[in-house]
Amino acid sequence: MGSAASKVHEARIELYRRKGKIHARAASGRWNTLRWAMVWFTQIVFYGGCWLTWERGGEARQAVLFDIAQRKFHFFGLTLWPQDALLLAIALVVAAAALFLATALAGRVFCGFACPQTVYTAIFAWVEARVEGDHLARARLDAAPLTARKAALRLAKHGLWALIAAWTAISFVGYFTPIRELLPRLAAWQTGPWESFWLLFYAAFTYVQAGLAREAVCQHMCPYSRFQGVMVDRHTRNVGYDAARGEPRRAGRRDGACVDCGICVQVCPTGIDIRDGLQYPCINCGLCADACDTVMAKIGAPRGLVRFATEAELAGEPAPAGMRPRVWVYAALAAAFTAAGLWLLAERPLLRVDVLRDRGALLRETRDGRIENDYTLKLINLAEAPRRFAVEVEGLPGAHIAGTHIFDAAAGSVTPVRVAVSMPAGSGLSGVQPIRFAVRAEGDADTRAVEPSTFILP
């Protein structure tokens, strides 16, 4: 009976192992250097992008701006409208395919080097280390009773975290409200309700996620860690432990290369032991490989006991010839949708037309015996330059624009214009007849739009 209970206990799956707060030890090496290079690169782009300006036609505007009020997205010299939503969908597909491709090649390498959660956790952990000391000092401070020194250190740390979170929120909202307008309004407490909401929400989100939650996000909140297993196989490169070379391990013995120092566990931001094999909380940051290489160098052993390698390589199996099918599929998807997006971007029309019939009167008869229908045309000038457009009607013999048919539209604007279409009453036609409005840009034969509508006769 006791043996059966023991077996049941050994077979029990431990879904969550409580470890307390993880105080990761600092590591140095090529992967840590690359990790911090990505931190600098991503944050220079994020914090600096909202300050760039773009000048065209003597007017300067923010280079990267999601102008929700005007329903435009400015990206340097490119302006996208809601009608270009397909381009956004294609961009998301390309990003997903690229992420899947990176995962098939090198596991959660995006998580380890470029994920915003990883980047901001690294920044907040760096601040914590500068204020409270190394991992041992932080652990001792956690265990110590509350004193004036401990309160001062915690206040300083959380104050710096709050400042970083606040500036991150301001930079984020600065991509939707021009940053040079947002700061004076923020200083005068004159931000709108939506701006205020997103400033508070994004600041709190950054503070909680990077300062308090940290590895819990990677372990228990991020869905990517759960489904990445379907994108990797035995030939995917992950951070792995060379058990054939390292075992058996014990401090002071040289049977295996691993001296069981535990530094690979101490530097892990998610608190796992890489020697237990591939685990879903592992974010492939490579810090355990850097730490192990440092120890190997000190004891005069070859580096690479912990390294980026495939499961097959660590098992002594030969590498496959050529790329694997899943790699080809992800690469083909990324290439195909990238090509489709570039083609759509190059062929996107700079003129769109919406036609609305006058609902107040279906038709009217003039004194000279002609039938007229009224319409409102919305001339959507997607070009970043003012243009003049000529409006004509096609598809109905004898029909023409009554009155002016030349209209001016400002750069990047939606210009509503009213036109009346007239035709003789004795044409022999009756009822609802199809017509087409043809709009062309003067001086540019390639910019032309045709929109169908109807003409009503008695």
Disulfide bonds with the S-S distance in Angstrom:
none
